[in-house]
């Protein structure tokens, strides 16, 4: 998720819906998939009510993205590919299904924070279309670490790698749900970040995170009790690390932007993979 219109984000189509109108489950799903993926889903409502439902559905969008990533990795491994090739395939899929938006947000956020400039200047740097040295270095190490972690997991078997790919993508979008909780301000008055900042009640966001942790535990239960606990722990640690990044961005930038959300997603995904790989 990055700020529109400066990024290549999928362009939701605003609809003349009253801001206070009720949004159905379908509106939330369309908002989630239309803004967090490049899947051909049209956003029919573009207001904070729909945004609330959309950000609550964000983990579902992550599950779909992670499912595709897991399938590609498993197929490559089944066709005789190496664990490294399977890992590369799994890492490519989330980037492709988001048109690299979260990676772009990670790079832009690294450039803004790394500049050491005041908030206004840092936000201006983040809106620029080019990528600076901090962004390049951050992207390089993030992608290498993702592939390395997945390669080790696929080396232990296709199931472990596939579960890790799905869990990491879901944890990434759950971090977005948690970051959209009430009390977290937007750093700018415009953009996609401002549209979703603070739309989710804190209790609801916490409940969503708890459900994802429970689902992760169920996915990891094929490895026994340790596998269930380890997989759930990966999500908890991923959300905790993303929260640390979020707090730093709030201190440095005054709030969140679409780029910050992208950085949070990539941070959570990588953290989950690292925790799972260390098992």
C-alpha positions as CSV (number, residue, x, y, z in Angstrom):
1,X,0.0,0.0,0.0
2,X,1.5,3.3,-1.0
3,X,0.2,6.8,-1.4
4,X,-1.8,7.6,-4.5
5,X,-1.4,9.2,-7.0
6,X,2.4,9.3,-6.7
7,X,2.8,5.6,-6.7
8,X,1.7,2.9,-9.1
9,X,-1.0,1.8,-6.8
10,X,-4.1,0.1,-8.2
11,X,-6.5,3.0,-8.6
12,X,-9.7,2.5,-6.7
13,X,-12.7,4.0,-8.3
14,X,-14.5,6.4,-5.9
15,X,-18.2,5.9,-5.6
16,X,-20.8,8.5,-4.5
17,X,-21.6,6.7,-1.2
18,X,-22.4,8.8,1.8
19,X,-19.6,8.6,4.3
20,X,-21.9,7.4,7.1
21,X,-23.6,4.7,5.0
22,X,-23.4,1.1,6.0
23,X,-20.9,-1.1,4.1
24,X,-21.5,-4.7,3.3
25,X,-19.0,-7.5,3.6
26,X,-18.5,-7.4,-0.1
27,X,-17.5,-3.8,0.1
28,X,-14.8,-4.6,2.6
29,X,-13.4,-7.5,0.5
30,X,-13.4,-5.4,-2.6
31,X,-11.6,-2.6,-0.8
32,X,-9.0,-5.0,0.6
33,X,-8.3,-6.8,-2.7
34,X,-8.6,-3.7,-4.8
35,X,-6.1,-1.7,-2.8
36,X,-3.7,-4.4,-1.5
37,X,-3.4,-6.5,-4.7
38,X,-3.4,-6.0,-8.4
39,X,-6.2,-8.6,-8.8
40,X,-9.0,-7.3,-11.1
41,X,-11.3,-6.2,-8.3
42,X,-13.2,-2.9,-8.6
43,X,-13.5,-0.8,-5.4
44,X,-17.1,0.4,-5.4
45,X,-17.0,2.4,-2.2
46,X,-14.2,4.8,-1.3
47,X,-15.0,6.1,2.2
48,X,-13.8,5.4,5.8
49,X,-16.7,2.9,6.5
50,X,-15.6,0.8,3.5
51,X,-12.0,1.3,4.5
52,X,-12.7,-0.1,7.9
53,X,-14.1,-3.3,6.4
54,X,-11.3,-3.4,3.9
55,X,-8.5,-3.3,6.5
56,X,-10.2,-5.9,8.6
57,X,-10.2,-8.1,5.5
58,X,-6.5,-7.4,4.8
59,X,-5.4,-10.7,6.3
60,X,-7.6,-12.5,3.8
61,X,-5.9,-10.7,1.0
62,X,-2.6,-11.8,2.5
63,X,-3.8,-15.4,2.7
64,X,-4.6,-15.4,-1.0
65,X,-1.3,-13.8,-2.0
66,X,0.5,-16.2,0.3
67,X,-1.4,-19.2,-1.1
68,X,-0.3,-18.3,-4.6
69,X,3.3,-17.9,-3.4
70,X,3.2,-21.3,-1.6
71,X,1.7,-23.0,-4.7
72,X,4.5,-21.6,-7.0
73,X,7.2,-22.7,-4.6
74,X,5.7,-26.2,-4.1
75,X,5.3,-26.7,-7.8
76,X,8.9,-25.6,-8.6
77,X,10.1,-28.0,-5.9
78,X,8.0,-30.9,-7.2
79,X,9.3,-30.3,-10.8
80,X,12.8,-30.9,-9.6
81,X,13.8,-27.3,-8.8
82,X,16.2,-26.6,-6.0
83,X,15.0,-25.1,-2.6
84,X,16.7,-21.8,-3.7
85,X,14.6,-21.7,-6.9
86,X,11.4,-22.5,-5.0
87,X,12.2,-19.8,-2.5
88,X,12.8,-17.3,-5.3
89,X,9.5,-18.2,-6.9
90,X,7.7,-17.8,-3.6
91,X,9.3,-14.4,-3.1
92,X,8.5,-13.1,-6.6
93,X,4.7,-13.8,-6.3
94,X,3.9,-11.3,-3.5
95,X,5.9,-8.6,-5.3
96,X,4.1,-9.4,-8.6
97,X,0.6,-9.5,-7.0
98,X,1.2,-6.1,-5.4
99,X,3.1,-4.6,-8.3
100,X,6.0,-4.1,-5.9
101,X,4.0,-1.5,-3.9
102,X,5.0,-2.8,-0.5
103,X,8.7,-3.0,-1.6
104,X,8.4,0.5,-3.0
105,X,7.0,1.7,0.3
106,X,9.8,0.0,2.2
107,X,12.4,1.7,0.0
108,X,10.7,5.1,0.3
109,X,10.4,4.8,4.0
110,X,14.0,3.9,4.4
111,X,15.0,6.9,2.3
112,X,12.8,9.2,4.4
113,X,13.9,7.9,7.8
114,X,17.6,7.6,6.7
115,X,17.8,11.1,5.5
116,X,17.7,12.5,9.1
117,X,15.6,15.4,7.8
118,X,12.7,17.0,9.7
119,X,9.3,15.4,9.1
120,X,8.2,17.7,6.3
121,X,11.5,17.1,4.3
122,X,11.4,13.4,5.1
123,X,7.9,13.1,3.7
124,X,8.9,15.0,0.6
125,X,11.8,12.6,0.0
126,X,9.4,9.7,0.4
127,X,7.1,11.1,-2.3
128,X,9.8,11.4,-4.9
129,X,9.7,8.8,-7.6
130,X,13.4,7.8,-7.4
131,X,15.0,5.5,-4.9
132,X,18.0,6.7,-2.8
133,X,20.9,4.8,-1.3
134,X,19.1,3.9,1.9
135,X,16.2,2.5,-0.1
136,X,18.4,0.4,-2.4
137,X,20.4,-1.1,0.5
138,X,17.2,-1.9,2.5
139,X,15.6,-3.5,-0.5
140,X,18.7,-5.6,-1.3
141,X,19.0,-7.0,2.2
142,X,15.3,-7.5,2.7
143,X,14.9,-9.5,-0.5
144,X,18.1,-11.6,0.1
145,X,16.9,-12.4,3.6
146,X,13.5,-13.4,2.4
147,X,14.9,-15.8,-0.2
148,X,17.5,-17.2,2.2
149,X,14.9,-17.9,4.8
150,X,12.5,-19.5,2.4
151,X,15.3,-21.6,0.8
152,X,16.2,-23.1,4.2
153,X,12.5,-23.8,4.9
154,X,11.9,-25.5,1.5
155,X,15.1,-27.5,2.1
156,X,13.2,-29.1,5.0
157,X,10.3,-30.0,2.7
158,X,7.7,-28.4,0.5
159,X,5.1,-28.3,3.2
160,X,7.2,-26.3,5.6
161,X,8.2,-23.8,2.9
162,X,4.6,-23.5,1.7
163,X,3.2,-22.8,5.2
164,X,5.9,-20.2,5.8
165,X,5.1,-18.4,2.5
166,X,1.4,-18.3,3.4
167,X,1.9,-17.3,7.0
168,X,4.4,-14.5,6.2
169,X,2.1,-12.9,3.6
170,X,-0.9,-13.1,6.0
171,X,1.1,-11.7,8.9
172,X,2.2,-8.8,6.6
173,X,-1.4,-7.8,6.0
174,X,-2.4,-8.3,9.6
175,X,0.3,-5.8,10.5
176,X,-1.6,-3.3,8.3
177,X,-4.9,-4.0,10.1
178,X,-3.2,-3.4,13.5
179,X,-1.5,-0.2,12.1
180,X,-4.9,1.1,11.1
181,X,-6.2,1.1,14.6
182,X,-7.8,4.2,16.1
183,X,-5.3,6.5,17.7
184,X,-2.7,6.1,14.9
185,X,-2.7,9.4,12.9
186,X,-1.9,10.0,9.2
187,X,1.2,12.0,8.5
188,X,-0.5,13.7,5.5
189,X,-4.0,14.9,4.9
190,X,-4.2,13.1,1.6
191,X,-3.3,9.8,0.0
192,X,-4.3,6.2,0.6
193,X,-2.6,6.2,4.0
194,X,-4.8,9.0,5.2
195,X,-7.9,7.1,3.9
196,X,-7.3,4.1,6.1
197,X,-5.4,5.6,9.2
198,X,-7.4,5.1,12.4
199,X,-10.4,3.3,10.8
200,X,-10.3,0.1,12.8
201,X,-11.3,0.0,16.5
202,X,-8.5,-1.1,18.7
203,X,-10.3,-4.1,20.2
204,X,-11.4,-5.3,16.7
205,X,-7.8,-5.0,15.4
206,X,-6.6,-7.0,18.4
207,X,-9.2,-9.6,17.8
208,X,-8.3,-9.9,14.2
209,X,-4.6,-10.4,15.1
210,X,-5.6,-13.1,17.6
211,X,-7.6,-14.9,15.0
212,X,-4.6,-14.8,12.6
213,X,-2.3,-16.2,15.3
214,X,-4.8,-19.0,16.0
215,X,-5.0,-19.8,12.3
216,X,-1.2,-19.8,12.0
217,X,-1.0,-22.2,14.9
218,X,-3.4,-24.5,13.1
219,X,-1.3,-24.3,10.0
220,X,1.8,-25.2,11.9
221,X,0.1,-28.1,13.8
222,X,1.3,-30.5,11.1
223,X,4.7,-30.3,12.9
224,X,3.1,-31.1,16.2
225,X,2.7,-28.9,19.3
226,X,6.1,-27.3,18.7
227,X,5.2,-26.5,15.1
228,X,1.9,-24.9,16.2
229,X,3.5,-22.8,18.9
230,X,6.4,-21.8,16.7
231,X,4.2,-20.7,13.8
232,X,1.9,-18.7,16.1
233,X,5.0,-17.1,17.7
234,X,6.3,-16.1,14.2
235,X,3.2,-14.0,13.7
236,X,3.4,-12.5,17.2
237,X,7.0,-11.5,16.7
238,X,6.3,-10.2,13.2
239,X,3.5,-7.9,14.6
240,X,5.7,-6.8,17.5
241,X,8.6,-5.8,15.2
242,X,6.2,-4.0,12.8
243,X,4.8,-2.2,15.8
244,X,8.3,-1.0,16.7
245,X,8.8,0.3,13.2
246,X,5.3,2.0,13.3
247,X,6.2,3.8,16.6
248,X,9.4,5.0,15.1
249,X,7.6,6.4,12.1
250,X,5.1,8.1,14.2
251,X,7.9,9.8,16.2
252,X,9.9,10.8,13.1
253,X,7.1,11.6,10.6
254,X,4.1,12.4,12.8
255,X,2.0,9.5,11.6
256,X,1.6,7.0,8.9
257,X,1.5,7.2,5.1
258,X,0.9,4.6,2.4
259,X,4.7,4.1,2.1
260,X,4.9,3.4,5.9
261,X,2.2,0.8,5.5
262,X,4.2,-0.8,2.8
263,X,7.3,-0.8,5.0
264,X,5.3,-2.4,7.8
265,X,4.0,-5.2,5.6
266,X,7.5,-6.0,4.3
267,X,8.9,-5.8,7.9
268,X,6.3,-8.2,9.2
269,X,6.7,-10.7,6.3
270,X,10.5,-10.8,6.7
271,X,10.3,-11.2,10.4
272,X,7.9,-14.1,10.2
273,X,10.1,-15.9,7.7
274,X,13.2,-15.4,9.9
275,X,11.5,-16.7,13.0
276,X,10.2,-19.7,11.1
277,X,13.6,-20.4,9.6
278,X,15.3,-20.3,13.0
279,X,13.1,-23.1,14.2
